[in-house]
Amino acid sequence: MNNKKVWFITGAGRGMGVEFTKAALAAGHQVVATGRNTEKVAKVLGDDENLLIVQLDVTNPSDAEAAVKLAVNRFGRIDVLVNNAGNFYGGFFEELTPQQLERQMSTNLYGPMNVTRAVLPMMRKARSGHIISISSLAGLVGGAGGSAYSASKFGLEGWMESLRDEVARFGIKTTIVEPGFFRTELLEPESTFWGDLSIDDYAEGNAQIKAFFKEKNRKQEGDPVKLAKALITIVSQEKPPFRLIAGADAIAGAEQKVAELQQQINAHRELSTSLAYEDA
């Protein structure tokens, strides 16, 4: 195929990362599939002449640099970076320790930064490339029990918005993907970390949130296979979306956020516009 690209996908051993990798390979692309545990990645993906499996802990900048070098040694370049690796710390802010908050940020925010930093010089030199970061509806809308996760995803969104304006001049495209609920392993008990601290005032709220996640698990509306195919589509576009709000539930949440912002602007417009110097 004359539009074959080299994809570099983080968190390829589970969830959406597996489907992203399979879809890219099925479309004829070459893929560098990375994960902390390469045996696990190999087990779920199997063998393919267009597949390279590389060990990568995204929280380690040295790992990122080494993985990128291996990718270039095998395929010569990286055309598409998919920052997919992530984790989820649930629970109320006061019940999460500083160490837990740091781990959430290290994986979901600093991790994509580490990998992108390792890839950017090559893309900048080639004057081409596409950086895709998997965010979440929680990167647009915060809610009780999601303070750590939303903080990491809001940070990811702000970084990507700024990065877009910094690298567009070099022909590098950027896309933020904001999924709603998709049927992945994110809500499985072994994939969700809860606050190490316990405060009685939050007990009822915690029980409600955990019950919601338990009920939602394995019944999420979103199909990861279809999302993977959507990524194949946008990568092939001359002008891909800067934001892909993925799923009807994500669109509903985003529209609610837009309406809330507009309501707040309208409600306080007079006060907000009265704050300039008189001679301004």
N, C-alpha and C positions, 0 to 999 in steps of 0.2 A: 504494500500500500504506500502511496506517495506522501501520505500525511502521517506516517508512523512517528510517534513521539516516545520519549523516555520519561516515564512517570517515577516519582520518588514518593512513596506513601508511608507515613508513620502510623504506628498502631495497627499494623496489617495482620496481626495474629488473631483478631477477634472482632465481632460486631461489624460495624460499617466498613472498617478497613479491609476485611476479608472480601466483602462484596465489591468494594472499589477496585481491588486488585483483580478479582476474577473478571469484572466487566472490562477493565483496560486490556487484559490479556485476550479476552474474547474478541475485542475490537481490533486486535492486531498490533497493539502497542507493546513496548518493552517496559518492564516494571521492576523497580527496586523496592522490595517489600521489607519493611523493617519492624523490629519489635525487640523487647527486652529479652525474650526467650526465643531463640531462632528455631529450636526443635519444635516448639508449639506452632510457630509460623509455618514451618515446613510440613507439619502434620496436616494442617487445614488446607494448605494450598497445593501440595504435591510438587511434582517436577514439571518444568516447562523450559524450553530453550530460551525463551524471552523473559525468564524470571530470574532475578538475583535476590537471595535472602541475606539480609545483613543485620547484625546485632546493633541495636541502638536504644539507649536510654536517653530520651530527649532532654532530661534535666541536666545532662552532662555535655557541656560544649565540646569537649575533646572527642566524645563518642560521635557527635554530629559531624565534626570535621573528618574523622576517620571513615564514617559511613559514606560521606559524599565522595571522598577519594576513591573508595572501592567502586562506587557507582560509575564514576568517570573512567576508571580503569577498564571496566567491563563494557560500558555502552558509549563512552566518549563524551557524554553531555547529560544534562538534566533539563527537560523542557517543561515539565509540570511537577510542581511540589504540592502535595496534599498534606497539610498539617491536620492529622486526624487523631493522633494519640491524645487521650484525656482520661480523667477520672472524676468521681463525684463524691464530694463531702456534703452530706445533708445534715439538717438540724439547725437549731437556732444559734445565732451568732455568739451569745454569751456562753453557750455550752461547747463551743469549738475552741480548742486550745490554740495559742499562737503557732505552735508547731504544725497543727493540722491545717491552719490557714496557709502557712508557708508551703506545705506540700501541695495544696490545691493550686496555688499560684505557680509553683515550680513546674508542674505538669501542664496545666492548661494555658498559661500565659508565657512564662519564661521558656518553656519547651519549644513552642513554635518559633519564638524569637531566636533560640539557639540554632535550630535547623535552618531557618531562613537566612540567618547571618552566614552560615556555611555555604549556602547555595547562591546567594545574591552575586558575589563577585563574578561567577561564571555566567550567570544570566546577563549581568550588566555588560560584560565583555562581548557576549553574543548579540546584545541588543534585542533580546527576545526572551520569552518565558512566561509562565503563568503560575502564580502563587494562589493556592486555594486553602483557606483556613476554615475548619469546621467549627462553627460557633454553636448557637442554640437560640431558641426563642427566649431563653433565660439571659441571653446577651442583650436583649431589647427590653425585657419585662422582668423586674424582680418580684419576689414573693416570699412569704414566710417559709422558713425552712430551707431556703435556697441562697442565703446571703453569701456564703463562700463561693459557691458555684457561679452565681450571677456576677460576683465581683471579678472572678477570673475571666468570664466571658465578656463582660462589659469592657474590661481592660483589653481583651483581644480585639474587640470591635474598634476601639479608639486607636489602637496601634495600627490596625489594618487600614483604617480611613486615612491616617497620616501617611502610612507607607505608600498607599496608592498615589498620592500626590508627589511623593519623592522619587518613585521609580518609573512612573508612566513615561517620562521623557526618554527612558532607555528602551522603550518598546516592551516593557514588562507589564503584563496584565495581572489584576488582582480580583479575587472573588471571595466574599464571605458567604458561607452557607449556614442558614439559620433553621435547623430542623425543629419541628414540634416533637411530639412523641412518636418514635419509631421503634419497631419491634426488634430491639437489640438486647444485649446482656446488661445494659447500664443499670436497670432496676433489680437485677438479680441480687439476692442477699450478699453474695460474695463480692459484688462489684460496688456496693454502696457503703461508704464509711460514715458513721454517725459520731456526734460529739462525744469526747471522752468525759466531759463534765456533765453533771446532772443537777438541774435546778427545778425545784418543785413547781414553781410558777409556770414552767413550760411543759409540764407533764401531759396535760390534756392536749395541747397543740401538737406535741410530738406524736402522741397516739393517733391523732387524726391524720397527720401527714404520712406516717408509716402505713396506716390502713389504706390510704389512697394509693400509695405506691404499690402495695401488695396487690390491690385490686386491679391496678392498671397494668402490672407486669404481665407480659405475654399476650396482652390484649391491645397493645398500642396500634393506632390506626395506620401509621406509616410503614411502608414496605421498603426495607433497605435496598433490595434488588432494583426497584424502580428509581430510587435516589441515585444509585450507582450509574444507571443508564442516563439519568439526567446530567451527571457530571461528564460523561462521555460527550453528550450533546453540547454542553456549554464550552468544553475545551476545543471543540471543532469550530466554534463561532469566531468570526472576525472581531466582533464586539460583544464579548460575553458579559453577563450581568455583573455589576459590582456586588450586588446582594441577590442571593437566591433564597427567598423565604420559602422553606420547604414544608409543604403539607397544609391542608385546609385549616387545621387547628392553629398552625403558626401564622397563617394569614389573618385569621380572626383575632389572635392575640396582638399582632402588629397593628391592625386597624384600630383596635381598642386603645392601644398606646398612642397612636396618632391623634385619635379623638380626644384623649385625655390631655395631651400636650396643647392642642388647639383650644380646649376649654380653659386651661390654665392661662394661656396667653390672653385670651379674650377677657377672662375674669379680672385680670390684674394689669391690663394694658396701660391704664392711666397712671398707676403707680410706677410701673416699669419705665415708662417713657418720660417720667418727671425727674429723672435722676442726673441729668446732664448739667454742666455749668450753665449759668444764665447766658453767657456770651458764646456758647458753643453753637 
